[in-house]
Amino acid sequence: MEKAIIAKNVTKKYKLYKNMKERLLDLITPLSYGEDFYALANVSFEAEKGDVIGFIGVNGSGKSTLSNIIAGIVPETSGTVQVNGEASLIAVSAGLKNDLTGRDNIELKCLMLGFSKEEIKRLEPDIIEFSELGKFIDQPVKSYSSGMKSRLGFAISVTINPDILIIDEALSVGDKAFAEKCLEKMREFKKRGKTMIFVSHSTGQVKEFCDKVLWLEYGMVKDFGPVSEVVPKYEAFIKQWRKMSAEERKAYQEAALQKQREILAQVH
């Protein structure tokens, strides 16, 4: 089958600084200041065309970082990501400019994606209708709630009809009726054989939509495979995780980060 996404040994490193002085010294001196933080460590997976893949994992596991890299919003530090087709990320306020109105954001985002003024004029009414923002479409986005930003982002992304749709927790804000409308649109995309990445804390939604699951843990691939195999393991882990004390969680995290250091040492 044709590959939609090929991620090979993707690593993303950030620098954590205690203060602005450290940040400046790191920029202007040859010495290394700040602490290295790896949001992703040697992540590899492939998506076939038409796959719907769920990204799962506790907070801080690297799901959003990987989504942003696939969408071309942030670059990987090392490794490669090959995306065959136009990818569009839907996340709360992803790519929206706060000082512009909703309408201006529609035009800007569509222009950036290569649409002509005529095409934007044709698409705009459908985007506004789907967003259900009414008169708010001509208000600055900074006055929007997180649910309204999510509506606008979702409406733009599904109307421009991308090859690969990346949905990052965009359905966790806003009202249930709109979330159901978005889910319906995703069902339609799935029937049409679109490739989708679905980042969610809801294993119920993951079970309904996804064929495969990538389970990330502290920036590493914990498991990757069919929903029926991976989700039960993840649910069992979450049950254990919820019972852990703060000390136990810290010890678990330390062990995972030690494993991450070992993986990175082998790679570099």
Summary of the structure (lengths in Angstrom):
residues: 268
radius of gyration: 19.9
end to end distance: 32.2
largest distance: 58.9
contacts: 837
relative contact order: 0.16
helix: 47%
strand: 26%
